[in-house]
Amino acid sequence: MKDFSFVTNSHPAYIESLYQDFRKDPASVDPEWIKFFEGFDFAVTNTNGKAATAPAAAGTGLPVTNEQLVKELGAYRLIQAYRKKGHLIAKTNPIRERKDRQANLDLAHFGLSDADLKTEFFAGQIIGLGKAPLEKILEHVKRVYATSVGIEFTYINDFQKLEWLQKEMETTMSKPLGVEQKKRILLKLNQGVMFEKFLHTKYIGQKRFSLEGGETTIAALDAIINTAADNAVNEVVIGMAHRGRLNVLANILGKTYEQIFSEFEGSAIPDTTMGSGDVKYHLGFRAQIQTPGGKDVNLQLTPNPSHLEVVDPVVVGFARSKADVIYNSDYDKILPILIHGDAAIAGQGVVYEVAQMSKLKGYYTGGTIHYVINNQIGFTTDFEDARSSDYCTSVAAIVQAPVFHVNGDDAEAVVKIAEIATRYRQEFNSDIYIDMVCYRRHGHNEGDDPKFTQPKLYEAIDKHANPREVYSKQLIANGDVDAALATEMEKVFWSELQERLDEVKQHPLPYSRQKPEQAWLELRKSTPEDFHKSPDTAISQEQFDKVFKAIMAIPEGFKPLKKVEKLLAEKQKLFQEQQLLDWASGELMAYGSLLNEGHDVRLSGQDVKRGTFSHRHAVLRSEENDQEYSRLSKIDDKQGQFRIYNSLLSEFAVVGFEYGYSIANPETLTIWEAQFGDFSNGAQTLIDQFISSAETKWGKMSGLTLLLPHGYEGQGPEHSSARLERFLQMCAEYNMIITNCTTASSFFHALRRQLAFPFRKPMINFAPKANLRHVRSYSPASEFTSGGFKEVLDDPYIDDASKVKKVLLCSGKMYFDLSEKQMKENRKDVAVVRMEQLYPLPVVQLEAIAQKYKGATWFWVQEEPLNMGAASYLQMNLKQLNYGVISRNPSAATATGYAKVHAQEQAEIIETAFSI
């Protein structure tokens, strides 16, 4: 399909003027116009393939009069305009008149009038009508582009996609459905409506965030899943908000009414040993169903909190991980579906971030189907107050994803669109959006009265039949077998509703666990004793030599930057001469050893390939041709996959994606690194709602590791603090591990411990910045081949504990500042003890050291202000020791932005710490 937007956007008078110029001298007009005038095939041949009878200008084959040409162009422009803007006038709203969006589709805008309605135009050939009267052309484009369905797609640059969508709209949509499919639609509408009626009868006034008004969603999801299964999809992962969730669980995933009712009664036992559980409309579920076509499909509905679209990146990350682990990265095999509310998709920035991720190498999932249950209202806010764009789905245009707007009362149109959208995703592996315009029968919840804010709208909704009734009447009105079918299903509907009221038992669907799910099952819950001593995470000398050699080797013929080549040579020299590994080498040794053992490792974040502070260099670039070489790719022929991606400039969506990736497979080490730890603020919702609480709420373990650069170095309030206090405040019930490692070997063991534990916990590591290259952060090779992670490190400088009068307990960068003062002044009376792990609090380890220095006075020393850092957490939780606190003064900002002030503050802390 050629792009003739330059025609459709031009005024008829301008086209006529150009045509006059073309007749005089074809070379005098733009080449695009030459192509258009010469290639107007309907002016050259008629519908019988014979030469056109209209006189033509010499050598052009075009109509001889300007009026004929302009009229033909007008008919052509009319067709193209309906393709582009028909959605603006489509009858997609089942409840109220649509807002005038100034579509400008009147005949006059194309140089035509009612007088031309009987005139035949060759333009009809474009839409498969042949030479046809204007009224027939107009009727056709209105029916295709402006009835129950409107489509936005003309902004797509890919002509293959355009042609495919155009064909589907102009041919497939007009084909009638078979009787069996009509039965299926009515069945799913019956189920959707019955479920809501049942709950409304049995649990009056209880919050359930019903789907009433949008029940056609059930028929649509059924159609998507069935079509997907017929097009090579083995698994569907669904993410949605709470509205309609219970209905989807019951009628798409097959969760029994009994299971759902037990949650309404509040009697469901949380799937954790000490968890709180969650409300019924946040819970997830998994099922294995068989489609009417006989295909088995695995369905996963992820749990999510009330933070609306926060689940979106989790779902796509989960789907990506499943594709990588189970389907060998064949994205056709797994389909993500995101079900949105109209107010949320328009208002939540994470939707934009997820859209920007959709085509990126590190976050690609083969396309997502976005399904919007458009209630036309958000809580109590009408759509005119909820967005500036024409549509809630306008974000789709940024990645040229097509959008179908469809009337939720036209069940057959919704199902046809659902099928088309699914085939489009499989054909082009791209995102696509369905905006089903419907309504919300009750208020935000069933106890809320919406008439306070929308009295006229809800007066109309009160009188409006539900989608099942609308479709039944439509079938009966057809006057064929559908009438008897509708009557029969009406009886079935009421008898099944009565059975549910009588609580007839359903049998849960059988489910076969996938390999990663089985691996999760083999893990266990953690106990307090698990944190008294870390597991052994050392590697053998043979493995050490093998991995170290691999990460230091540069392939023959590969030319890295001279500076990087020199850097690697220095690392090798450090090892050969002193048997030491620097921080970056220790980190890569952890990844390399895990890969060598068959685990996968995934690392993402801004600039992670080289590292924000140019320390990691996990991936080298050729100075000759920009070719990449991963230093962790040549360890062993049977090694695990190392996946490392520089992320888009996002914290919220990327952390959500990595969290989703981590919960799909317990045998992969999944890591996100913040450019600076402070930037994790942008992902706080994910941290609060998923990372810190998912195991307690939903029984979902995760081994996700966050690396948050942290340390006061005079870089100002936005580049100092990763907000240690916030993470510690969220710690309880052994939900996370908080570390602040000071040596390469400590970090090595902490990373390996993530997969060595017989359970999984998120680990938040407060990573160094300047200390990445501190000589005292380097570790001897022997520490990699023996032992494991040490939660507390005693002072190696002290040789006689009885002489120690003061113990300075600290963590992270503070240790180096204190230790340098200690050594410089040869202070054997002051011991500097560092906590490598802050949570779970290593009480057993601390008590052992306290016995060693039992005659000393203890102080907790931190570089953060008193109201930040670990001070308040320790004062609340560390009751076994008697200690004071030394820190900066309380502050509203995390740090000063003035280098001299910073240096003065830091010096005061150190001087205070060493004063007796």
TAWO-V365767 format. One record per backbone hydrogen bond with DSSP energy under -0.5 kcal/mol. CO is the residue of the C=O (numbers start at 0). NH is the residue of the N-H. If there is no record, write none. Layout:
# TAWO-V365767
CO&NH / CO&NH
This chain:
# TAWO-V365767
1&3 / 3&6 / 3&7 / 4&8 / 6&9 / 10&13 / 10&14 / 11&15 / 12&16 / 13&17 / 14&18 / 15&19 / 16&20 / 17&21 / 18&22 / 19&23 / 20&24 / 24&27 / 25&28 / 29&32 / 29&33 / 30&34 / 31&35 / 32&36 / 33&37 / 34&38 / 36&39 / 38&40 / 39&42 / 40&43 / 40&44 / 43&51 / 45&48 / 49&45 / 54&63 / 56&59 / 56&60 / 61&56 / 64&68 / 65&69 / 66&70 / 67&71 / 68&72 / 69&73 / 70&74 / 71&75 / 72&76 / 73&77 / 74&78 / 75&79 / 76&80 / 77&81 / 78&82 / 79&83 / 80&84 / 81&85 / 84&87 / 85&88 / 85&89 / 89&91 / 91&93 / 98&100 / 105&108 / 106&109 / 106&111 / 107&110 / 112&115 / 113&116 / 115&118 / 115&133 / 116&134 / 118&133 / 120&123 / 120&131 / 121&124 / 122&125 / 123&126 / 123&128 / 123&129 / 124&127 / 131&120 / 132&135 / 132&136 / 133&137 / 134&138 / 135&139 / 136&140 / 137&141 / 138&142 / 139&143 / 140&144 / 141&145 / 146&90 / 147&406 / 148&146 / 149&404 / 150&152 / 151&402 / 152&155 / 156&158 / 157&161 / 158&162 / 159&163 / 160&164 / 161&165 / 162&166 / 163&167 / 164&168 / 165&169 / 166&170 / 166&171 / 167&172 / 170&173 / 170&174 / 171&174 / 177&181 / 178&182 / 179&183 / 180&184 / 181&185 / 182&186 / 183&187 / 184&188 / 185&189 / 186&190 / 187&191 / 188&192 / 189&193 / 190&194 / 191&195 / 192&196 / 193&197 / 194&198 / 195&199 / 196&200 / 197&201 / 198&202 / 202&205 / 208&243 / 210&213 / 211&440 / 213&216 / 214&217 / 214&218 / 215&219 / 216&220 / 217&221 / 218&222 / 219&223 / 220&224 / 221&225 / 222&226 / 223&227 / 224&228 / 225&229 / 227&230 / 227&232 / 228&231 / 233&297 / 234&334 / 235&237 / 235&299 / 236&336 / 237&301 / 238&338 / 241&244 / 243&247 / 244&248 / 245&249 / 246&250 / 247&251 / 247&252 / 248&254 / 255&259 / 256&260 / 257&261 / 258&262 / 259&263 / 260&264 / 261&266 / 261&267 / 262&265 / 267&269 / 269&271 / 278&281 / 279&282 / 281&303 / 284&300 / 286&298 / 288&296 / 290&293 / 294&290 / 296&288 / 296&298 / 297&235 / 298&286 / 299&237 / 299&301 / 300&284 / 305&307 / 306&309 / 307&310 / 308&311 / 309&313 / 310&314 / 311&315 / 312&316 / 313&317 / 314&318 / 315&319 / 316&320 / 317&321 / 318&322 / 319&323 / 320&324 / 321&325 / 321&326 / 322&326 / 322&328 / 322&329 / 326&329 / 328&330 / 329&332 / 330&333 / 332&233 / 332&234 / 333&335 / 334&236 / 335&368 / 336&238 / 336&338 / 337&339 / 337&370 / 338&240 / 339&372 / 340&344 / 341&345 / 342&346 / 343&347 / 346&348 / 347&350 / 347&351 / 348&352 / 349&353 / 350&354 / 351&355 / 352&356 / 353&357 / 354&357 / 356&359 / 357&364 / 359&362 / 359&363 / 366&335 / 367&369 / 367&431 / 368&337 / 368&370 / 369&371 / 369&433 / 370&339 / 370&372 / 371&373 / 371&435 / 372&341 / 372&374 / 373&437 / 374&439 / 375&382 / 376&378 / 377&379 / 377&380 / 379&381 / 380&377 / 381&384 / 382&385 / 382&386 / 390&393 / 392&395 / 393&396 / 394&397 / 395&398 / 395&400 / 396&399 / 401&432 / 402&151 / 402&404 / 403&405 / 403&434 / 404&149 / 405&436 / 406&409 / 408&410 / 409&413 / 410&414 / 411&415 / 412&416 / 413&417 / 414&418 / 415&419 / 416&420 / 417&421 / 418&422 / 419&423 / 420&424 / 421&425 / 422&426 / 423&427 / 424&428 / 431&369 / 432&403 / 433&371 / 433&435 / 434&405 / 434&436 / 435&373 / 435&437 / 436&407 / 438&440 / 444&442 / 444&447 / 447&442 / 447&449 / 448&451 / 449&452 / 449&453 / 453&457 / 454&458 / 455&459 / 456&460 / 457&461 / 458&462 / 459&463 / 460&463 / 465&469 / 466&470 / 467&471 / 468&472 / 469&473 / 470&474 / 471&475 / 472&476 / 473&477 / 474&477 / 474&479 / 475&478 / 479&482 / 479&483 / 480&484 / 481&485 / 482&486 / 483&487 / 484&488 / 485&489 / 486&490 / 487&491 / 488&492 / 489&493 / 490&494 / 491&495 / 492&496 / 493&497 / 494&498 / 495&499 / 496&500 / 497&501 / 498&503 / 499&502 / 505&507 / 510&512 / 513&517 / 514&518 / 515&519 / 516&520 / 517&521 / 518&522 / 519&522 / 526&529 / 527&530 / 528&531 / 534&788 / 539&543 / 540&544 / 541&545 / 542&546 / 543&547 / 544&548 / 545&549 / 546&550 / 547&551 / 548&552 / 549&552 / 554&557 / 557&559 / 558&622 / 560&564 / 561&565 / 562&566 / 563&567 / 564&568 / 565&569 / 566&570 / 567&571 / 568&572 / 569&573 / 570&574 / 571&575 / 572&576 / 573&577 / 573&579 / 574&578 / 578&780 / 580&778 / 581&585 / 582&586 / 583&587 / 584&588 / 585&589 / 586&590 / 587&591 / 588&592 / 589&593 / 590&594 / 591&595 / 592&596 / 593&598 / 594&597 / 594&639 / 599&668 / 600&642 / 601&670 / 602&644 / 603&672 / 604&607 / 604&646 / 606&610 / 608&617 / 608&618 / 609&615 / 609&616 / 610&613 / 617&630 / 619&628 / 620&560 / 621&625 / 626&621 / 628&619 / 628&630 / 629&632 / 635&638 / 640&600 / 640&642 / 641&643 / 642&602 / 644&604 / 644&646 / 647&649 / 650&654 / 651&655 / 652&656 / 653&657 / 654&658 / 655&659 / 656&660 / 657&661 / 658&662 / 659&663 / 660&663 / 660&664 / 664&667 / 666&599 / 667&669 / 668&601 / 669&704 / 670&603 / 671&673 / 671&706 / 672&605 / 675&678 / 676&679 / 677&680 / 678&681 / 679&682 / 680&683 / 682&686 / 683&687 / 684&688 / 685&689 / 685&690 / 686&691 / 689&693 / 692&696 / 693&697 / 693&698 / 693&699 / 694&698 / 695&276 / 698&700 / 703&762 / 704&671 / 705&707 / 705&764 / 706&673 / 706&708 / 707&766 / 708&676 / 710&712 / 715&718 / 719&710 / 722&725 / 722&726 / 723&727 / 724&728 / 725&729 / 727&730 / 731&734 / 734&761 / 736&738 / 736&763 / 737&837 / 737&838 / 738&765 / 739&811 / 742&746 / 743&747 / 744&748 / 745&749 / 746&750 / 747&751 / 748&752 / 749&753 / 750&753 / 751&754 / 751&755 / 752&756 / 757&523 / 761&736 / 762&705 / 762&764 / 763&738 / 763&765 / 764&707 / 764&766 / 766&709 / 768&771 / 769&772 / 770&773 / 771&582 / 773&776 / 773&777 / 774&777 / 776&743 / 778&580 / 779&782 / 780&783 / 780&784 / 783&538 / 786&536 / 786&537 / 788&533 / 788&790 / 790&835 / 790&836 / 791&793 / 792&833 / 793&795 / 794&797 / 799&802 / 800&803 / 804&856 / 805&807 / 805&830 / 806&808 / 806&858 / 807&832 / 808&860 / 809&834 / 810&813 / 811&814 / 812&815 / 812&816 / 813&817 / 814&818 / 815&819 / 816&820 / 817&821 / 818&822 / 819&823 / 820&824 / 821&826 / 822&825 / 825&827 / 826&829 / 828&804 / 828&805 / 830&807 / 830&832 / 832&809 / 833&792 / 833&835 / 835&739 / 836&841 / 838&737 / 840&842 / 841&845 / 842&846 / 843&847 / 844&848 / 845&849 / 846&850 / 847&851 / 848&852 / 850&853 / 852&855 / 856&806 / 857&883 / 858&808 / 858&860 / 859&885 / 863&887 / 864&867 / 867&870 / 869&873 / 870&874 / 871&875 / 872&876 / 873&877 / 876&878 / 880&882 / 881&857 / 883&859 / 885&861 / 887&865 / 895&715 / 896&898 / 897&901 / 898&902 / 899&903 / 900&904 / 901&905 / 902&906 / 903&907 / 904&908 / 905&909 / 906&910 / 907&911 / 908&912 / 909&913 / 910&914 / 911&914
